Amino acid sequence: MKLLEGGRTGQIWRNGDTVVRPAGAWTPTVHRFLRHLGSRGFRGAPEPIEISGEGQDVVSYVAGRVCENLGDPSVGSERMLMSAARLLRDFHSASEGFLESDGEAQTWMLPPREPREIICHGDFAPYNVPAADNEAIGIIDFDTAHPAPRLWDLAYAVYRWAPLSDPVHPGVAFGLDEQLRRAEIFCTAYGATAEERRDLPEMICRRLQALVDFMLASAAAGDETFAEDVDAGDARLYLNDISYIGKHRDRLLGALC
């Protein structure tokens, strides 16, 4: 087996055409959801294979290059940006109907958000979107999937893909002007409505605050992964970005609307 890089270092492995990773209480629900996506013709997600007796989540391997650095010409290209937005839209369309058709008790890692329009991915960021030939071709890591409004997912995606993060942070590839341009391109390729565009800045801040609250609560409850993230300053970074987005809210609205 080959160790895969990314979150939960040392716990995610590729075994041939499969990926083996730790299962959680939410994994049976996620497997049913992945089957639903397949039944709706969405081919960009892993296929669920089994939850092993050793507590391992086994899914099919989604081929493609994953890279978090938007400064990489291929990952940060306009072509990749637009294809990622279209992929998110197609995923949202395929996710429709699961809440109504799934007949079993559902468990999610993240709390559902009202209105429960669709199943959101919850972490639609470059590091979870495999690409080929500068185009997004798949989505991986569905641990954070949960019921919520479409805008909840779109908000976090725009935050990550623009990215709407203060350029003073290490690794932020673009300044404000380019961030605003990329945010508008993503919304247009996704097909965001005028109402969604108007609500986007506030929703991004709500989404980031919810992430911070979840991280801090999980760390306090003894989750080592989230404790490490908090110690590394991730929660503080998100809070700084909430302030950054608030500071430039009017310019963001002007770019989007």
C-alpha positions as YAML, in Angstrom:
chain: A
units: angstrom
residues:
- id: 1
  name: MET
  ca: [0.00, 0.00, 0.00]
- id: 2
  name: LYS
  ca: [1.07, 3.58, -0.68]
- id: 3
  name: LEU
  ca: [0.69, 6.28, 1.95]
- id: 4
  name: LEU
  ca: [-1.24, 9.28, 0.60]
- id: 5
  name: GLU
  ca: [-0.33, 12.82, 1.62]
- id: 6
  name: GLY
  ca: [-2.82, 15.30, 3.04]
- id: 7
  name: GLY
  ca: [-4.99, 15.41, 6.13]
- id: 8
  name: ARG
  ca: [-4.67, 12.79, 8.89]
- id: 9
  name: THR
  ca: [-1.05, 12.07, 8.12]
- id: 10
  name: GLY
  ca: [-0.21, 8.37, 8.17]
- id: 11
  name: GLN
  ca: [-3.85, 7.22, 8.18]
- id: 12
  name: ILE
  ca: [-4.87, 7.31, 4.49]
- id: 13
  name: TRP
  ca: [-3.49, 4.72, 2.10]
- id: 14
  name: ARG
  ca: [-3.88, 3.77, -1.54]
- id: 15
  name: ASN
  ca: [-4.19, 0.03, -2.14]
- id: 16
  name: GLY
  ca: [-4.32, -0.55, -5.88]
- id: 17
  name: ASP
  ca: [-7.55, 1.01, -7.13]
- id: 18
  name: THR
  ca: [-8.89, 1.67, -3.63]
- id: 19
  name: VAL
  ca: [-8.30, 4.14, -0.81]
- id: 20
  name: VAL
  ca: [-8.29, 2.92, 2.79]
- id: 21
  name: ARG
  ca: [-8.98, 5.47, 5.53]
- id: 22
  name: PRO
  ca: [-10.39, 5.56, 9.07]
- id: 23
  name: ALA
  ca: [-14.16, 5.15, 9.26]
- id: 24
  name: GLY
  ca: [-16.37, 7.22, 11.54]
- id: 25
  name: ALA
  ca: [-19.90, 7.01, 12.87]
- id: 26
  name: TRP
  ca: [-20.99, 8.95, 9.76]
- id: 27
  name: THR
  ca: [-19.36, 6.58, 7.22]
- id: 28
  name: PRO
  ca: [-22.43, 4.33, 6.63]
- id: 29
  name: THR
  ca: [-24.49, 7.43, 5.78]
- id: 30
  name: VAL
  ca: [-21.74, 8.74, 3.51]
- id: 31
  name: HIS
  ca: [-21.54, 5.39, 1.69]
- id: 32
  name: ARG
  ca: [-25.28, 5.49, 1.02]
- id: 33
  name: PHE
  ca: [-24.91, 9.04, -0.22]
- id: 34
  name: LEU
  ca: [-22.07, 8.07, -2.56]
- id: 35
  name: ARG
  ca: [-24.28, 5.33, -4.01]
- id: 36
  name: HIS
  ca: [-27.00, 7.94, -4.52]
- id: 37
  name: LEU
  ca: [-24.57, 10.13, -6.46]
- id: 38
  name: GLY
  ca: [-23.71, 7.18, -8.68]
- id: 39
  name: SER
  ca: [-27.36, 6.44, -9.29]
- id: 40
  name: ARG
  ca: [-27.82, 10.05, -10.43]
- id: 41
  name: GLY
  ca: [-25.02, 9.66, -12.98]
- id: 42
  name: PHE
  ca: [-22.38, 11.65, -11.10]
- id: 43
  name: ARG
  ca: [-19.02, 9.97, -11.81]
- id: 44
  name: GLY
  ca: [-16.70, 12.39, -10.05]
- id: 45
  name: ALA
  ca: [-17.00, 10.87, -6.56]
- id: 46
  name: PRO
  ca: [-15.47, 7.70, -5.10]
- id: 47
  name: GLU
  ca: [-17.52, 4.51, -5.20]
- id: 48
  name: PRO
  ca: [-18.10, 3.00, -1.74]
- id: 49
  name: ILE
  ca: [-16.71, -0.51, -1.38]
- id: 50
  name: GLU
  ca: [-16.90, -1.54, 2.25]
- id: 51
  name: ILE
  ca: [-16.47, -0.65, 5.88]
- id: 52
  name: SER
  ca: [-14.05, -3.28, 7.06]
- id: 53
  name: GLY
  ca: [-14.20, -5.21, 10.31]
- id: 54
  name: GLU
  ca: [-11.11, -3.25, 11.37]
- id: 55
  name: GLY
  ca: [-13.02, 0.03, 11.16]
- id: 56
  name: GLN
  ca: [-11.60, 1.12, 7.82]
- id: 57
  name: ASP
  ca: [-13.51, 3.03, 5.14]
- id: 58
  name: VAL
  ca: [-12.70, 1.56, 1.72]
- id: 59
  name: VAL
  ca: [-13.65, 3.50, -1.41]
- id: 60
  name: SER
  ca: [-12.48, 3.57, -5.02]
- id: 61
  name: TYR
  ca: [-9.47, 5.69, -5.93]
- id: 62
  name: VAL
  ca: [-10.31, 8.86, -7.89]
- id: 63
  name: ALA
  ca: [-7.47, 9.49, -10.34]
- id: 64
  name: GLY
  ca: [-6.11, 12.98, -10.85]
- id: 65
  name: ARG
  ca: [-3.59, 15.42, -9.45]
- id: 66
  name: VAL
  ca: [-4.43, 17.14, -6.15]
- id: 67
  name: CYS
  ca: [-2.60, 20.30, -5.18]
- id: 68
  name: GLU
  ca: [-3.45, 22.94, -2.57]
- id: 69
  name: ASN
  ca: [-1.18, 25.68, -3.95]
- id: 70
  name: LEU
  ca: [-3.19, 28.04, -6.14]
- id: 71
  name: GLY
  ca: [0.10, 29.63, -7.14]
- id: 72
  name: ASP
  ca: [0.70, 26.53, -9.24]
- id: 73
  name: PRO
  ca: [-0.16, 27.63, -12.81]
- id: 74
  name: SER
  ca: [-2.33, 24.60, -13.46]
- id: 75
  name: VAL
  ca: [-4.25, 24.55, -10.17]
- id: 76
  name: GLY
  ca: [-4.69, 28.32, -10.08]
- id: 77
  name: SER
  ca: [-5.58, 28.72, -13.74]
- id: 78
  name: GLU
  ca: [-8.86, 30.27, -14.86]
- id: 79
  name: ARG
  ca: [-9.69, 27.04, -16.68]
- id: 80
  name: MET
  ca: [-9.34, 25.06, -13.48]
- id: 81
  name: LEU
  ca: [-11.35, 27.66, -11.57]
- id: 82
  name: MET
  ca: [-14.29, 27.49, -13.96]
- id: 83
  name: SER
  ca: [-14.26, 23.71, -14.19]
- id: 84
  name: ALA
  ca: [-14.25, 23.43, -10.39]
- id: 85
  name: ALA
  ca: [-17.32, 25.68, -10.18]
- id: 86
  name: ARG
  ca: [-19.17, 23.62, -12.80]
- id: 87
  name: LEU
  ca: [-18.20, 20.42, -11.00]
- id: 88
  name: LEU
  ca: [-19.63, 21.77, -7.74]
- id: 89
  name: ARG
  ca: [-22.88, 22.71, -9.51]
- id: 90
  name: ASP
  ca: [-23.16, 19.23, -11.03]
- id: 91
  name: PHE
  ca: [-22.47, 17.64, -7.65]
- id: 92
  name: HIS
  ca: [-25.17, 19.73, -6.01]
- id: 93
  name: SER
  ca: [-27.67, 18.71, -8.68]
- id: 94
  name: ALA
  ca: [-26.79, 15.04, -8.20]
- id: 95
  name: SER
  ca: [-27.11, 15.31, -4.42]
- id: 96
  name: GLU
  ca: [-30.76, 16.35, -4.67]
- id: 97
  name: GLY
  ca: [-33.25, 13.77, -3.45]
- id: 98
  name: PHE
  ca: [-31.02, 11.88, -1.04]
- id: 99
  name: LEU
  ca: [-32.66, 13.29, 2.08]
- id: 100
  name: GLU
  ca: [-36.08, 12.24, 0.78]
- id: 101
  name: SER
  ca: [-35.13, 8.85, -0.65]
- id: 102
  name: ASP
  ca: [-32.77, 7.52, 2.04]
- id: 103
  name: GLY
  ca: [-34.84, 5.39, 4.36]
- id: 104
  name: GLU
  ca: [-32.31, 4.90, 7.15]
- id: 105
  name: ALA
  ca: [-31.21, 6.96, 10.14]
- id: 106
  name: GLN
  ca: [-28.58, 9.47, 9.07]
- id: 107
  name: THR
  ca: [-25.45, 10.43, 10.98]
- id: 108
  name: TRP
  ca: [-23.19, 13.26, 9.83]
- id: 109
  name: MET
  ca: [-19.87, 14.49, 11.19]
- id: 110
  name: LEU
  ca: [-20.93, 18.15, 10.85]
- id: 111
  name: PRO
  ca: [-24.30, 19.38, 12.11]
- id: 112
  name: PRO
  ca: [-27.02, 19.90, 9.47]
- id: 113
  name: ARG
  ca: [-27.91, 23.47, 8.56]
- id: 114
  name: GLU
  ca: [-31.34, 24.82, 7.72]
- id: 115
  name: PRO
  ca: [-32.84, 24.86, 5.20]
- id: 116
  name: ARG
  ca: [-31.73, 21.34, 4.31]
- id: 117
  name: GLU
  ca: [-31.79, 21.88, 0.55]
- id: 118
  name: ILE
  ca: [-29.13, 19.37, -0.51]
- id: 119
  name: ILE
  ca: [-26.17, 17.41, 0.81]
- id: 120
  name: CYS
  ca: [-23.17, 19.73, 0.78]
- id: 121
  name: HIS
  ca: [-19.63, 18.40, 0.45]
- id: 122
  name: GLY
  ca: [-18.48, 20.65, 3.27]
- id: 123
  name: ASP
  ca: [-14.86, 21.06, 2.15]
- id: 124
  name: PHE
  ca: [-14.83, 21.79, -1.59]
- id: 125
  name: ALA
  ca: [-11.27, 23.08, -1.71]
- id: 126
  name: PRO
  ca: [-8.38, 22.52, -4.16]
- id: 127
  name: TYR
  ca: [-6.89, 19.79, -1.95]
- id: 128
  name: ASN
  ca: [-10.09, 17.74, -2.35]
- id: 129
  name: VAL
  ca: [-10.53, 18.20, -6.11]
- id: 130
  name: PRO
  ca: [-8.41, 15.95, -8.35]
- id: 131
  name: ALA
  ca: [-7.55, 17.49, -11.72]
- id: 132
  name: ALA
  ca: [-6.30, 16.40, -15.12]
- id: 133
  name: ASP
  ca: [-5.27, 18.65, -18.03]
- id: 134
  name: ASN
  ca: [-5.97, 21.73, -15.89]
- id: 135
  name: GLU
  ca: [-9.59, 20.75, -15.29]
- id: 136
  name: ALA
  ca: [-11.37, 19.53, -12.15]
- id: 137
  name: ILE
  ca: [-12.52, 15.95, -12.68]
- id: 138
  name: GLY
  ca: [-13.50, 14.65, -9.25]
- id: 139
  name: ILE
  ca: [-14.18, 15.23, -5.57]
- id: 140
  name: ILE
  ca: [-12.70, 13.27, -2.67]
- id: 141
  name: ASP
  ca: [-13.02, 13.09, 1.13]
- id: 142
  name: PHE
  ca: [-16.73, 13.16, 1.94]
- id: 143
  name: ASP
  ca: [-16.32, 13.00, 5.72]
- id: 144
  name: THR
  ca: [-17.60, 16.56, 6.02]
- id: 145
  name: ALA
  ca: [-20.73, 16.02, 3.87]
- id: 146
  name: HIS
  ca: [-23.91, 17.19, 5.59]
- id: 147
  name: PRO
  ca: [-27.37, 18.63, 4.79]
- id: 148
  name: ALA
  ca: [-27.39, 22.39, 4.26]
- id: 149
  name: PRO
  ca: [-28.37, 25.12, 1.78]
- id: 150
  name: ARG
  ca: [-26.48, 25.22, -1.53]
- id: 151
  name: LEU
  ca: [-25.07, 28.62, -0.57]
- id: 152
  name: TRP
  ca: [-23.39, 27.10, 2.51]
- id: 153
  name: ASP
  ca: [-21.21, 24.99, 0.20]
- id: 154
  name: LEU
  ca: [-20.78, 27.67, -2.46]
- id: 155
  name: ALA
  ca: [-19.61, 30.16, 0.16]
- id: 156
  name: TYR
  ca: [-16.81, 27.92, 1.41]
- id: 157
  name: ALA
  ca: [-15.84, 26.99, -2.15]
- id: 158
  name: VAL
  ca: [-15.50, 30.64, -3.19]
- id: 159
  name: TYR
  ca: [-13.51, 31.34, -0.01]
- id: 160
  name: ARG
  ca: [-11.07, 28.57, -0.91]
- id: 161
  name: TRP
  ca: [-10.84, 29.03, -4.69]
- id: 162
  name: ALA
  ca: [-10.61, 32.85, -4.91]
- id: 163
  name: PRO
  ca: [-9.16, 32.59, -2.23]
- id: 164
  name: LEU
  ca: [-10.73, 35.24, 0.01]
- id: 165
  name: SER
  ca: [-7.87, 35.09, 2.47]
- id: 166
  name: ASP
  ca: [-5.67, 37.94, 3.65]
- id: 167
  name: PRO
  ca: [-2.57, 38.11, 1.40]
- id: 168
  name: VAL
  ca: [-0.42, 38.65, 4.48]
- id: 169
  name: HIS
  ca: [-0.84, 34.92, 5.20]
- id: 170
  name: PRO
  ca: [1.94, 32.70, 3.82]
- id: 171
  name: GLY
  ca: [0.94, 30.83, 0.68]
- id: 172
  name: VAL
  ca: [-1.89, 33.16, -0.42]
- id: 173
  name: ALA
  ca: [-1.24, 33.43, -4.16]
- id: 174
  name: PHE
  ca: [-3.35, 36.45, -5.13]
- id: 175
  name: GLY
  ca: [-3.98, 40.00, -3.98]
- id: 176
  name: LEU
  ca: [-7.43, 41.46, -3.37]
- id: 177
  name: ASP
  ca: [-8.16, 42.59, -6.94]
- id: 178
  name: GLU
  ca: [-7.44, 39.14, -8.37]
- id: 179
  name: GLN
  ca: [-9.32, 37.46, -5.53]
- id: 180
  name: LEU
  ca: [-12.43, 39.49, -6.35]
- id: 181
  name: ARG
  ca: [-12.13, 38.68, -10.04]
- id: 182
  name: ARG
  ca: [-11.78, 34.98, -9.33]
- id: 183
  name: ALA
  ca: [-14.74, 35.03, -6.93]
- id: 184
  name: GLU
  ca: [-16.94, 36.49, -9.68]
- id: 185
  name: ILE
  ca: [-15.69, 33.95, -12.24]
- id: 186
  name: PHE
  ca: [-16.47, 31.08, -9.86]
- id: 187
  name: CYS
  ca: [-19.99, 32.38, -9.16]
- id: 188
  name: THR
  ca: [-20.71, 32.86, -12.86]
- id: 189
  name: ALA
  ca: [-19.45, 29.39, -13.81]
- id: 190
  name: TYR
  ca: [-21.48, 27.88, -10.97]
- id: 191
  name: GLY
  ca: [-24.60, 29.76, -12.03]
- id: 192
  name: ALA
  ca: [-25.10, 31.69, -8.79]
- id: 193
  name: THR
  ca: [-28.27, 33.76, -8.65]
- id: 194
  name: ALA
  ca: [-28.37, 37.48, -7.88]
- id: 195
  name: GLU
  ca: [-29.73, 36.68, -4.41]
- id: 196
  name: GLU
  ca: [-26.96, 34.16, -3.73]
- id: 197
  name: ARG
  ca: [-24.34, 36.73, -4.78]
- id: 198
  name: ARG
  ca: [-25.79, 39.35, -2.42]
- id: 199
  name: ASP
  ca: [-25.81, 36.89, 0.48]
- id: 200
  name: LEU
  ca: [-22.38, 35.42, -0.21]
- id: 201
  name: PRO
  ca: [-20.11, 37.65, 1.94]
- id: 202
  name: GLU
  ca: [-22.22, 37.13, 5.06]
- id: 203
  name: MET
  ca: [-22.53, 33.41, 4.39]
- id: 204
  name: ILE
  ca: [-18.76, 33.01, 4.00]
- id: 205
  name: CYS
  ca: [-18.25, 34.61, 7.40]
- id: 206
  name: ARG
  ca: [-20.94, 32.41, 8.96]
- id: 207
  name: ARG
  ca: [-19.36, 29.32, 7.41]
- id: 208
  name: LEU
  ca: [-15.90, 30.19, 8.71]
- id: 209
  name: GLN
  ca: [-17.22, 30.96, 12.20]
- id: 210
  name: ALA
  ca: [-19.00, 27.59, 12.24]
- id: 211
  name: LEU
  ca: [-15.73, 25.93, 11.24]
- id: 212
  name: VAL
  ca: [-13.85, 27.68, 14.04]
- id: 213
  name: ASP
  ca: [-16.52, 26.71, 16.59]
- id: 214
  name: PHE
  ca: [-16.40, 23.07, 15.47]
- id: 215
  name: MET
  ca: [-12.59, 22.97, 15.55]
- id: 216
  name: LEU
  ca: [-12.39, 24.44, 19.05]
- id: 217
  name: ALA
  ca: [-15.15, 22.17, 20.42]
- id: 218
  name: SER
  ca: [-13.55, 19.07, 18.87]
- id: 219
  name: ALA
  ca: [-10.11, 20.00, 20.21]
- id: 220
  name: ALA
  ca: [-11.56, 20.58, 23.68]
- id: 221
  name: ALA
  ca: [-13.23, 17.17, 23.51]
- id: 222
  name: GLY
  ca: [-9.87, 15.51, 22.92]
- id: 223
  name: ASP
  ca: [-9.74, 15.13, 19.14]
- id: 224
  name: GLU
  ca: [-5.99, 15.13, 18.44]
- id: 225
  name: THR
  ca: [-6.28, 16.15, 14.79]
- id: 226
  name: PHE
  ca: [-8.28, 19.27, 15.57]
- id: 227
  name: ALA
  ca: [-6.09, 20.02, 18.59]
- id: 228
  name: GLU
  ca: [-3.07, 20.01, 16.29]
- id: 229
  name: ASP
  ca: [-4.88, 22.31, 13.83]
- id: 230
  name: VAL
  ca: [-5.73, 24.76, 16.61]
- id: 231
  name: ASP
  ca: [-2.16, 24.69, 17.91]
- id: 232
  name: ALA
  ca: [-0.93, 25.35, 14.37]
- id: 233
  name: GLY
  ca: [-3.02, 28.54, 14.28]
- id: 234
  name: ASP
  ca: [-5.73, 27.46, 11.85]
- id: 235
  name: ALA
  ca: [-8.61, 28.80, 13.96]
- id: 236
  name: ARG
  ca: [-6.86, 32.13, 14.35]
- id: 237
  name: LEU
  ca: [-6.29, 32.30, 10.57]
- id: 238
  name: TYR
  ca: [-10.01, 31.77, 9.87]
- id: 239
  name: LEU
  ca: [-10.96, 34.47, 12.36]
- id: 240
  name: ASN
  ca: [-8.52, 36.86, 10.69]
- id: 241
  name: ASP
  ca: [-10.07, 36.05, 7.32]
- id: 242
  name: ILE
  ca: [-13.54, 36.80, 8.68]
- id: 243
  name: SER
  ca: [-12.24, 40.27, 9.53]
- id: 244
  name: TYR
  ca: [-10.59, 40.55, 6.10]
- id: 245
  name: ILE
  ca: [-13.82, 39.70, 4.29]
- id: 246
  name: GLY
  ca: [-15.80, 42.08, 6.47]
- id: 247
  name: LYS
  ca: [-13.33, 44.87, 5.74]
- id: 248
  name: HIS
  ca: [-13.70, 44.38, 1.98]
- id: 249
  name: ARG
  ca: [-17.39, 43.42, 1.95]
- id: 250
  name: ASP
  ca: [-18.50, 46.34, -0.23]
- id: 251
  name: ARG
  ca: [-15.82, 45.66, -2.83]
- id: 252
  name: LEU
  ca: [-16.73, 41.97, -2.84]
- id: 253
  name: LEU
  ca: [-20.39, 42.79, -3.35]
- id: 254
  name: GLY
  ca: [-19.48, 45.19, -6.12]
- id: 255
  name: ALA
  ca: [-17.48, 42.51, -7.90]
- id: 256
  name: LEU
  ca: [-20.18, 39.87, -7.51]
- id: 257
  name: CYS
  ca: [-23.25, 41.99, -8.21]
...
